[in-house]
Amino acid sequence: MADQQPLKMTATVDVHETSKAEEVSTPAPTAATVTAVRSTVKANATKNEPQKIKEAAAQPTPTKKSSITTSSSSTTSSGKKTVSTSKKTVQYQSDDILGDLTRNYRGTSPAVLEGIAHHPALFSRAYEPARIEELEEELEAERAARTKVEKQRAEVTRELEDLSERLDEAGGATSAQIELNKKREQELLKLRRDLEESTLQHEAQVSSLRKKQTDTANEMADQIDQLQKAKSRFEKEKKDLHRECEDLQAQIQHVTKQKGAVDKVTKHLESQLSEANAKIEEANRQIQDLNNQRSKYSQESTDLAAQLEDAEHRIGALTKKKVPLASQLEEARRSLDEETRARQKLQSDVRNLNADIDTLREQLEEEQESKSDMQRQLSKANTEVQMWRAKFEGEGTARAEELEEAKRKLMAKLQEAEQNAEASEELRTALEQAERARKAAESELSEANERVNELSAQVSSFQGQKRKLESDIQAMQTDLDEMNNEVKAADERAKKAVADAARLTDELRAEQEHSQQIEKFRKGLEGQIKELQVRLEEAEAQALKGGKKMIAKLEQRVRELEGELDSEQRRHAETQKNMRKADRRMKELAFQADEDRKNHERLQELIEKLQNKIKTYKRQVEEAEEIAAINLAKYRKVQHELEDAEERADTAEGSLTKLRAKNRSSVSVTRTSVSSSSMGPIVGRGGSVAPVVGRGGSIARADRAASSVAPK
């Protein structure tokens, strides 16, 4: 039955709609409109069903099984009839409302009717918006009462079914069962009285609701008239909205064109921004290079300062050492001059002594040879004396005079030989003295050579230090030139960075002006969008379904414009952020340029100090060169004096050679005389002949032999 009731309602509504369609010349409402109206009216009309059910349940119940069954069946059938009747009433009421809507909105399209039926605001206006809350409260109370009655009906139905089942099981019930049935009947009577009371209350409520419904219908007629007027006003507003939509479309096209232009400008600005970022990165790299170079220069300046301090210390130490070394050098030069002269003199003496020694050695060898010859001659003379002793023993007296003459000659020769022997002894003594002097001169010469070598080593060390200082000064000058070049390059880079920063500042200012223009344009668009949103909200509250699509399109377009506006705002925010970053970067570059300028000034001051120190070093080097030139001149002077002394030594050596030649000639004459005197035997006293011995002892022996041979 529950499934069949909607079919009956639909059929009834279709018949009623057919009759209404014949009466009204306007187009028939659609099924959706009918369904909406029916559901709305059904909510108000379902309040009558509990009353019908109560009326059906209020009928008397028989005491027997048959009467109970009949009453239950009759109650059920009457309840069903009541429900069917109430449903038909709802259908008729919905048809009446639909007919009223059709009559009131004559000339209105079914789409408009469907919109009114579906639109809660319009439908609530049609049913007294001022009293809708009161009706809803009464409807809720009626629904609660209906629910309660339905629950009671269900309980009574279950109890009746239980009783019928028990009666069927019991068959012929006993008196106890009859009493139980009586109790049940009493309970049923009580329930029936309760049901009647609730039915009366429900009828009173239904009558009040009917009265309210009548009043509401009258008010709805007035509201329908107002809705008709509102419809005409809506149509007019619809036309205005169409015109506004066309204007909005034109504005949207204009905004689209402007958006394209803004996109182009944005792309151009983004490209400029990327270029600016690239330049900023390049400037950052240059700044990093400058920082590295600055740290390098700082380290080099520190190293140079340390080297300068070290050089100053060394120069001070060298200056301190230079004074005693200069005095030592002067003393060494004086001693070198003296030693050179002494060495020259000693060399000449040594050469002379060597020559004398050689001569004396030759003379000694000759003397030894002559001594050996004389010994041989003496031995030979002794043999001859022995021979002649025997021969001339008898002739001694006859030759006494000859012997005297020979004795005188021999004495003269002996004296000369003694003189020669004394000269030979003197020569031997002089030879020994010359040998000792030669050894002393050689030792002094070796000492002088060592001293000269030491002085030469000192001079070479001074020259090496001078060359080292010159190389250090040259290296420092090269470093100074490099630092000047690097400082100039850093200045050029700093000037370039400042120019780039100024250009970036101009671009940033232009970008800010452009962003301000974009911001003004964006604010104007936001105002237009807000105004359009207000208009769209008003149009949405008043327009029909036909304008909703356009509104939806406009809303979609507005959302798109809002999305574009948000993206533009994000890009603008990113541009502002990049501009702030560029501004901060420019400030950092300016600060870095100031730092570089200060560092450049400090480096310039350091360079000036280094140049002053280099000039001082150059003056010191020039002074050292002057001192070295003076020392070199003195050394050359000493060398010339040494050469002069060597020439004088050569002259003295020539004179010594002449003296030696003279001595050799005198020695050879003496040797010749001695050899001539030793040819004859000497007859001694008693007829013995003594051999002639040369040089000292031999001559004395010859003298003694001659005295012994002389007559008494």
C-alpha positions in Angstrom: 0.0 0.0 0.0 2.9 2.3 0.8 4.3 1.8 -2.6 0.9 2.3 -4.4 0.1 5.6 -2.7 2.6 7.8 -4.6 1.2 6.4 -7.8 -2.3 7.5 -6.9 -1.0 10.9 -6.0 0.8 11.2 -9.2 -2.2 10.2 -11.2 -4.4 12.7 -9.3 -1.9 15.4 -9.8 -1.6 14.7 -13.5 -5.4 14.9 -13.9 -5.6 18.1 -11.9 -2.7 19.5 -13.9 -4.5 18.6 -17.1 -7.6 20.5 -15.9 -5.5 23.4 -14.9 -3.7 23.4 -18.2 -7.1 23.6 -20.0 -8.2 26.5 -18.0 -5.0 28.6 -18.2 -3.7 29.8 -21.5 -0.1 29.9 -20.2 2.2 27.0 -20.7 1.9 24.1 -18.2 4.4 23.9 -15.4 7.0 21.3 -15.6 7.2 18.1 -13.4 10.0 19.6 -11.3 7.8 22.6 -10.5 4.9 20.4 -9.6 7.1 18.2 -7.4 8.5 21.2 -5.6 5.1 22.7 -4.9 3.7 19.4 -3.9 6.5 18.7 -1.4 6.0 22.2 0.0 2.2 21.8 0.5 2.6 18.3 1.7 4.6 19.4 4.6 1.8 21.7 5.7 -1.0 19.3 5.0 0.3 16.1 6.6 -0.9 17.4 9.9 -4.5 16.1 9.2 -3.5 12.5 9.1 -3.3 11.9 12.9 -6.8 13.4 13.3 -8.3 11.0 10.8 -6.5 8.1 12.4 -7.8 9.1 15.8 -11.3 9.4 14.5 -11.1 5.9 13.0 -9.6 4.5 16.2 -12.3 6.2 18.3 -15.0 3.8 17.2 -16.3 1.3 19.8 -14.6 -2.1 20.1 -16.7 -5.3 20.6 -16.0 -7.6 23.5 -15.8 -10.8 21.4 -13.2 -12.0 19.1 -15.2 -11.3 16.0 -16.0 -7.8 17.2 -12.3 -7.1 18.0 -11.3 -8.4 14.7 -13.9 -6.4 13.0 -13.0 -3.3 14.9 -9.3 -3.7 14.2 -10.0 -4.3 10.5 -12.4 -1.4 10.4 -10.0 0.8 12.3 -7.2 -0.2 9.9 -9.4 0.4 6.8 -10.7 3.7 8.2 -7.2 4.8 9.0 -6.1 3.9 5.5 -9.1 5.7 4.0 -8.2 8.7 6.2 -4.6 8.7 5.0 -5.8 8.4 1.4 -8.2 11.2 1.9 -5.5 13.4 3.5 -3.1 12.6 0.7 -5.8 13.6 -1.8 -6.4 16.8 0.1 -2.6 17.5 0.0 -2.7 16.9 -3.8 -5.7 19.2 -4.2 -4.0 21.8 -2.1 -0.8 21.6 -4.1 -2.8 21.7 -7.3 -4.6 24.8 -6.0 -1.3 26.5 -5.0 0.1 25.6 -8.4 -3.0 26.9 -10.1 -2.7 30.1 -8.1 0.9 30.5 -9.0 0.1 29.9 -12.7 -2.7 32.4 -12.6 -0.7 35.0 -10.7 2.4 34.5 -12.9 0.5 34.4 -16.1 2.8 34.9 -19.0 5.8 33.6 -17.0 7.8 30.8 -18.4 7.9 27.3 -16.7 11.6 28.0 -15.9 10.6 31.0 -13.8 7.9 29.0 -12.0 10.4 26.2 -11.4 12.9 28.7 -10.0 10.3 30.1 -7.7 9.3 26.6 -6.6 12.9 25.6 -6.0 14.1 29.0 -4.6 13.6 28.9 -0.8 13.6 32.6 -0.4 10.9 33.3 -3.0 8.8 30.4 -1.8 9.1 31.5 1.8 8.0 35.0 0.7 4.9 33.4 -1.0 4.1 31.8 2.4 4.3 34.8 4.7 7.9 35.3 5.6 6.8 37.2 8.7 4.9 34.1 10.1 7.0 31.3 8.7 8.8 30.8 12.0 5.5 30.5 13.9 4.2 28.1 11.3 7.3 26.0 11.4 7.0 25.8 15.2 3.4 24.7 15.0 4.4 22.3 12.2 7.1 20.8 14.5 4.6 20.5 17.3 2.1 18.8 15.0 4.7 16.5 13.8 5.6 15.5 17.3 2.0 14.9 18.1 1.6 12.9 15.0 4.6 10.8 15.8 3.3 10.2 19.3 -0.1 9.1 17.9 1.5 6.9 15.4 3.6 5.2 18.2 0.3 4.7 20.2 -1.4 3.4 17.1 1.5 1.0 16.5 1.3 -0.2 20.1 -2.4 -0.7 20.0 -2.1 -2.5 16.7 0.5 -4.8 18.2 -1.6 -5.4 21.3 -4.6 -6.2 19.0 -2.6 -8.6 17.0 -1.3 -10.2 20.2 -4.9 -10.5 21.5 -6.1 -11.9 18.3 -3.3 -14.5 18.3 -4.1 -15.4 21.8 -7.7 -15.7 21.0 -7.0 -17.9 18.1 -4.8 -20.1 20.2 -7.1 -20.3 23.1 -10.1 -21.2 21.0 -12.9 -21.2 23.6 -11.4 -18.8 26.1 -12.0 -19.5 29.8 -13.5 -17.1 32.2 -10.1 -15.9 33.2 -9.4 -15.1 29.6 -12.7 -13.3 29.4 -11.8 -11.3 32.5 -8.4 -10.6 30.8 -10.3 -9.6 27.7 -12.4 -7.3 29.8 -9.2 -5.8 31.3 -8.0 -5.4 27.8 -11.2 -3.8 26.7 -11.0 -1.4 29.6 -7.5 -0.6 28.6 -8.7 -0.2 25.0 -11.5 2.1 26.2 -8.9 4.1 28.1 -6.7 4.2 25.1 -9.7 5.2 23.0 -10.6 8.0 25.3 -7.0 9.2 25.2 -7.1 8.9 21.4 -10.3 10.9 21.3 -8.8 13.6 23.5 -5.7 13.7 21.3 -8.0 13.7 18.2 -10.0 16.6 19.6 -6.8 18.5 20.3 -5.6 17.6 16.8 -8.8 18.8 15.2 -8.5 22.1 17.1 -5.0 22.5 15.9 -6.0 21.6 12.4 -8.8 24.1 12.4 -6.4 26.7 13.6 -3.9 25.7 10.9 -6.7 25.9 8.3 -7.5 29.3 9.5 -3.9 30.2 9.4 -3.6 28.6 6.0 -6.5 30.7 4.7 -4.8 33.8 6.0 -1.6 32.7 4.5 -3.2 32.1 1.2 -4.6 35.6 1.2 -1.2 36.9 2.2 0.3 34.8 -0.6 -2.0 36.4 -3.1 -0.8 39.8 -2.0 2.8 38.5 -2.1 2.2 37.1 -5.6 1.1 40.5 -6.7 4.2 41.9 -5.2 6.2 39.1 -6.9 4.6 40.1 -10.2 5.8 43.6 -9.7 9.1 42.3 -8.6 9.2 40.2 -11.8 8.8 43.3 -13.9 11.4 45.0 -11.9 13.7 41.9 -12.2 13.2 42.0 -16.0 14.2 45.6 -16.1 17.2 44.8 -13.9 17.9 41.8 -16.0 18.2 44.1 -19.0 20.3 46.4 -17.0 22.5 43.5 -16.0 22.8 42.4 -19.6 24.0 45.9 -20.5 26.3 45.8 -17.5 27.5 42.4 -18.6 28.3 43.7 -22.0 30.1 46.6 -20.4 31.9 44.2 -18.2 32.8 42.1 -21.2 34.2 45.2 -22.9 36.0 46.1 -19.7 37.3 42.6 -19.4 38.6 42.7 -23.0 40.2 46.0 -22.2 41.6 44.5 -19.0 42.8 41.5 -21.0 44.6 43.8 -23.4 46.0 45.7 -20.5 47.0 42.4 -18.9 48.8 41.5 -22.2 50.6 44.8 -22.1 51.3 44.3 -18.4 52.6 40.8 -19.1 54.9 42.2 -21.8 56.1 44.9 -19.4 56.4 42.3 -16.7 58.4 40.0 -19.0 60.6 43.0 -20.0 61.0 43.8 -16.3 61.8 40.2 -15.5 64.4 40.1 -18.2 65.8 43.4 -16.9 65.6 41.9 -13.4 67.4 38.8 -14.5 70.1 41.0 -16.2 70.3 43.0 -13.0 70.6 39.8 -11.0 73.3 38.6 -13.4 75.1 41.9 -13.0 74.6 41.8 -9.3 76.1 38.3 -9.3 78.9 39.6 -11.4 79.4 42.4 -9.0 79.3 39.9 -6.1 82.0 37.9 -7.8 84.0 41.0 -8.4 83.5 42.0 -4.8 84.5 38.5 -3.8 87.6 38.8 -6.0 88.3 42.2 -4.5 87.9 40.8 -1.0 90.3 38.0 -1.9 92.7 40.5 -3.4 92.2 42.7 -0.4 93.0 39.8 1.9 95.9 38.9 -0.3 97.1 42.5 -0.3 96.7 42.6 3.5 98.7 39.4 3.8 101.3 40.8 1.4 101.4 44.1 3.2 101.8 42.3 6.4 104.6 40.2 4.9 106.1 43.3 3.4 105.9 45.1 6.7 107.5 42.1 8.4 110.1 42.1 5.6 110.6 45.8 6.0 111.0 45.4 9.8 113.4 42.6 9.2 115.3 44.6 6.5 115.3 47.6 8.9 116.7 45.4 11.7 119.2 43.9 9.3 120.1 47.4 8.0 120.5 48.6 11.5 122.6 45.6 12.4 124.6 46.1 9.2 124.9 49.8 10.0 126.2 49.0 13.4 128.5 46.4 12.0 129.5 48.7 9.2 131.2 51.2 11.5 133.6 48.8 13.1 133.9 47.0 9.8 134.8 50.2 8.1 137.4 50.9 10.8 138.6 47.4 10.6 138.6 47.7 6.8 140.7 50.9 7.1 143.0 49.1 9.6 143.1 46.1 7.3 143.9 48.3 4.4 146.7 50.0 6.3 147.9 46.7 7.6 147.5 45.3 4.1 149.6 48.1 2.7 152.2 47.6 5.4 152.1 43.9 5.0 152.1 44.2 1.3 155.2 46.4 1.5 156.8 44.1 4.0 155.8 41.1 1.9 157.3 42.8 -1.1 160.4 43.5 0.9 160.4 40.0 2.3 159.8 38.6 -1.1 162.7 40.5 -2.4 164.8 39.5 0.6 163.7 35.9 0.2 164.5 36.0 -3.5 167.9 37.5 -2.7 168.5 35.1 0.1 167.4 32.2 -2.1 169.8 33.4 -4.7 172.6 33.8 -2.0 171.8 30.4 -0.7 171.9 28.9 -4.1 175.2 30.6 -4.7 176.6 29.6 -1.4 175.5 26.1 -2.0 177.2 26.1 -5.3 180.3 27.6 -3.6 180.1 25.0 -0.9 179.8 22.2 -3.4 182.8 23.7 -5.3 184.7 24.0 -2.0 183.9 20.4 -1.1 185.0 19.4 -4.6 188.1 21.5 -4.3 188.7 20.0 -0.8 188.4 16.5 -2.1 190.8 17.5 -4.9 193.2 19.0 -2.4 193.0 15.9 -0.3 193.8 13.8 -3.3 196.6 16.2 -4.2 197.7 16.1 -0.5 197.8 12.4 -0.5 199.6 12.5 -3.8 201.9 15.1 -2.4 202.6 13.0 0.7 203.6 10.2 -1.5 205.7 12.5 -3.5 207.1 13.9 -0.3 208.1 10.5 0.8 209.6 9.9 -2.6 211.4 13.2 -2.6 212.4 12.9 1.0 214.6 10.1 0.2 215.8 11.9 -2.9 216.4 15.3 -1.6 217.7 14.6 1.9 221.1 15.4 0.7 220.0 18.3 -1.4 218.2 20.2 1.4 220.9 22.5 2.3 221.3 23.6 -1.3 217.8 24.6 -1.7 217.2 26.5 1.5 217.0 29.8 -0.3 214.5 28.5 -2.7 212.5 27.2 0.2 212.6 30.5 1.9 211.3 32.1 -1.2 208.7 29.5 -1.5 207.9 29.9 2.1 207.3 33.6 1.6 205.1 33.0 -1.3 203.3 30.3 0.5 202.8 32.6 3.5 201.3 35.2 1.2 199.0 32.7 -0.3 198.1 31.4 3.1 197.2 34.8 4.3 195.0 35.2 1.2 193.5 31.8 1.8 192.8 32.7 5.4 191.1 35.9 4.2 189.1 33.8 1.8 188.2 31.3 4.6 187.0 34.2 6.8 184.9 35.5 3.9 183.6 32.0 3.4 182.7 31.7 7.1 181.0 35.1 6.9 179.1 33.9 3.8 178.0 30.7 5.7 176.8 32.8 8.6 175.0 35.2 6.3 173.5 32.1 4.5 172.2 30.8 7.8 170.8 34.2 8.7 169.2 34.5 5.3 167.7 31.0 5.7 166.2 32.0 9.0 165.0 35.3 7.6 163.5 33.5 4.6 161.6 31.2 6.9 160.4 34.1 9.0 159.5 36.0 5.8 157.6 32.9 4.5 155.6 32.6 7.7 154.9 36.4 7.6 154.0 36.0 4.0 151.5 33.2 4.7 150.0 35.2 7.5 149.7 38.2 5.2 148.1 36.0 2.6 145.6 34.7 5.1 144.9 38.2 6.2 144.5 39.3 2.6 142.2 36.3 2.0 140.1 37.2 5.1 139.8 40.8 3.9 138.9 39.6 0.4 136.2 37.4 1.9 134.9 40.3 3.9 134.9 42.5 0.8 133.1 39.7 -1.2 130.6 39.2 1.7 130.0 43.0 1.7 129.5 42.9 -2.0 127.1 39.9 -1.7 125.1 41.8 0.9 125.0 44.8 -1.4 123.8 42.6 -4.3 121.2 41.0 -2.0 120.0 44.4 -0.8 119.8 45.6 -4.4 117.8 42.4 -5.4 115.5 43.0 -2.3 115.0 46.6 -3.3 114.3 45.5 -6.9 111.8 42.9 -5.7 110.2 45.4 -3.4 110.0 47.9 -6.2 108.4 45.2 -8.4 105.9 44.3 -5.7 105.2 48.0 -5.3 104.5 48.4 -9.0 102.3 45.4 -9.0 100.4 46.7 -5.9 100.0 50.1 -7.7 98.6 48.3 -10.8 96.3 46.2 -8.7 95.1 49.3 -6.7 94.5 51.1 -10.0 92.5 48.0 -11.3 90.6 47.9 -8.0 89.8 51.6 -8.4 88.6 51.0 -11.9 86.4 48.1 -10.8 85.1 50.1 -7.9 84.2 53.0 -10.2 82.5 50.5 -12.5 80.6 49.0 -9.6 79.5 52.5 -8.5 78.4 53.3 -12.1 76.5 49.9 -12.2 75.0 50.7 -8.8 73.8 54.1 -10.0 72.3 52.6 -13.1 70.6 49.9 -11.0 69.3 52.7 -8.8 67.8 54.5 -11.8 66.3 51.2 -13.0 65.0 50.5 -9.6 63.4 53.9 -9.3 61.8 53.4 -12.8 60.6 50.0 -11.7 59.2 51.5 -8.5 57.3 54.1 -10.4 56.0 51.4 -12.8 55.0 49.2 -9.8 53.2 52.2 -8.3 51.3 52.6 -11.5 50.5 48.9 -11.5 49.4 49.2 -7.9 47.1 52.1 -8.7 45.7 50.1 -11.7 45.3 47.0 -9.4 43.5 49.1 -6.8 41.2 50.4 -9.5 40.6 46.9 -10.7 39.9 45.7 -7.2 37.4 48.5 -6.7 35.7 47.6 -10.0 35.8 43.9 -9.0 34.2 44.7 -5.6 31.5 46.8 -7.3 30.9 44.0 -9.7 30.7 41.6 -6.9 28.1 43.7 -5.1 26.2 44.0 -8.3 26.5 40.3 -8.9 25.3 39.5 -5.4 22.3 41.8 -5.9 21.7 40.2 -9.3 22.1 36.7 -7.8 19.5 37.6 -5.1 17.0 38.9 -7.7 17.8 37.3 -11.0 16.3 34.1 -12.3 17.8 30.9 -13.4 18.4 32.3 -16.9 20.7 34.9 -15.6 22.5 32.5 -13.3 24.6 31.1 -16.1 25.8 34.5 -17.1 26.4 35.3 -13.4 28.3 32.0 -13.1 30.4 33.0 -16.1 31.0 36.4 -14.7 31.9 34.9 -11.4 34.2 32.5 -13.2 35.7 35.5 -15.0 35.9 37.4 -11.8 37.7 34.5 -10.2 40.0 34.3 -13.1 40.6 38.0 -12.8 41.2 37.6 -9.1 43.6 34.8 -9.8 45.4 36.9 -12.3 45.4 39.8 -9.8 46.8 37.5 -7.2 49.5 36.3 -9.5 50.2 39.9 -10.5 50.3 40.8 -6.8 52.7 37.9 -6.2 54.9 39.0 -9.1 54.7 42.5 -7.8 55.6 41.3 -4.3 58.5 39.3 -5.8 59.5 42.4 -7.8 59.4 44.5 -4.6 61.4 41.8 -2.8 64.0 41.8 -5.6 64.0 45.6 -5.5 64.6 45.5 -1.8 67.4 42.9 -2.3 68.9 45.1 -5.1 68.7 48.1 -2.8 70.4 46.2 0.0 72.9 44.9 -2.5 73.6 48.5 -3.7 74.1 49.6 -0.1 76.5 46.7 0.4 78.3 47.6 -2.8 78.5 51.2 -1.7 79.8 50.1 1.7 82.2 47.8 0.1 83.4 50.6 -2.3 84.0 52.8 0.8 85.9 50.0 2.4 87.9 49.5 -0.8 88.6 53.2 -1.0 89.8 53.2 2.7 91.9 50.2 2.0 93.3 51.9 -1.1 94.2 54.9 0.9 95.9 52.7 3.6 97.7 50.9 0.8 98.7 54.2 -0.7 100.1 55.4 2.6 101.9 52.0 3.0 103.3 52.4 -0.5 104.5 55.9 0.2 106.2 54.6 3.4 107.7 51.8 1.4 108.9 54.2 -1.2 110.5 56.4 1.5 112.2 53.3 3.0 113.3 52.3 -0.5 114.8 55.7 -1.0 116.5 55.4 2.3 117.8 52.0 1.3 119.0 53.4 -2.0 120.8 56.2 -0.2 122.4 53.7 2.1 123.3 51.5 -0.8 124.8 54.5 -2.6 126.8 55.4 0.5 127.9 51.7 0.7 128.9 51.9 -3.0 130.8 55.1 -2.4 132.6 53.4 0.6 133.2 50.4 -1.6 134.6 52.6 -4.4 136.8 54.4 -1.9 138.0 51.0 -0.6 138.5 49.8 -4.1 140.6 52.9 -4.9 142.6 52.3 -1.8 143.0 48.7 -2.8 144.2 49.7 -6.3 146.6 52.2 -4.7 148.0 49.4 -2.5 148.2 47.2 -5.5 150.2 49.9 -7.4 152.5 50.4 -4.4 153.0 46.6 -4.3 153.9 46.6 -7.9 156.4 49.4 -7.2 157.8 47.5 -4.3 158.2 44.4 -6.6 160.0 46.6 -9.1 162.3 47.8 -6.3 162.8 44.2 -5.2 163.7 43.3 -8.7 166.3 46.1 -8.8 167.7 45.0 -5.5 167.8 41.4 -6.7 169.8 42.6 -9.8 172.3 44.4 -7.6 172.6 41.3 -5.4 173.2 39.2 -8.4 176.0 41.5 -9.4 177.5 41.2 -5.9 177.3 37.5 -6.1 179.1 37.5 -9.4 181.8 39.6 -7.8 182.1 37.2 -4.9 182.3 34.3 -7.3 185.1 35.9 -9.2 187.1 36.6 -6.0 186.5 33.0 -4.8 187.7 31.6 -8.1 190.9 33.7 -7.9 191.6 32.4 -4.4 190.9 28.8 -5.5 193.4 29.2 -8.4 196.1 30.6 -6.2 195.7 27.8 -3.7 195.8 25.2 -6.3 199.0 26.7 -7.8 200.7 26.8 -4.4 200.0 23.2 -3.6 202.0 21.8 -6.5 205.5 21.5 -4.9 206.7 19.5 -1.8 207.6 21.2 1.4 210.8 19.9 3.1 210.6 20.1 6.8 213.2 20.0 9.5 215.2 16.8 9.4 214.5 16.2 5.7 210.7 15.4 6.1 208.3 16.9 3.6 205.0 18.1 5.0 201.9 18.1 2.7 200.2 21.4 1.9 196.7 21.6 3.3 194.4 24.4 2.1 191.9 26.5 4.1 192.8 27.0 7.7 194.3 23.8 9.1 196.1 22.7 5.9 197.8 26.1 5.6 198.8 26.1 9.3 200.2 22.6 8.8 202.2 23.8 5.8 203.5 26.8 7.8 204.6 24.5 10.6 206.3 22.2 8.0 208.1 25.2 6.5 209.4 26.3 9.9 210.7 22.9 10.6 212.6 22.7 7.3 214.3 26.1 7.8 218.0 25.8 9.1 218.9 26.5 12.6 
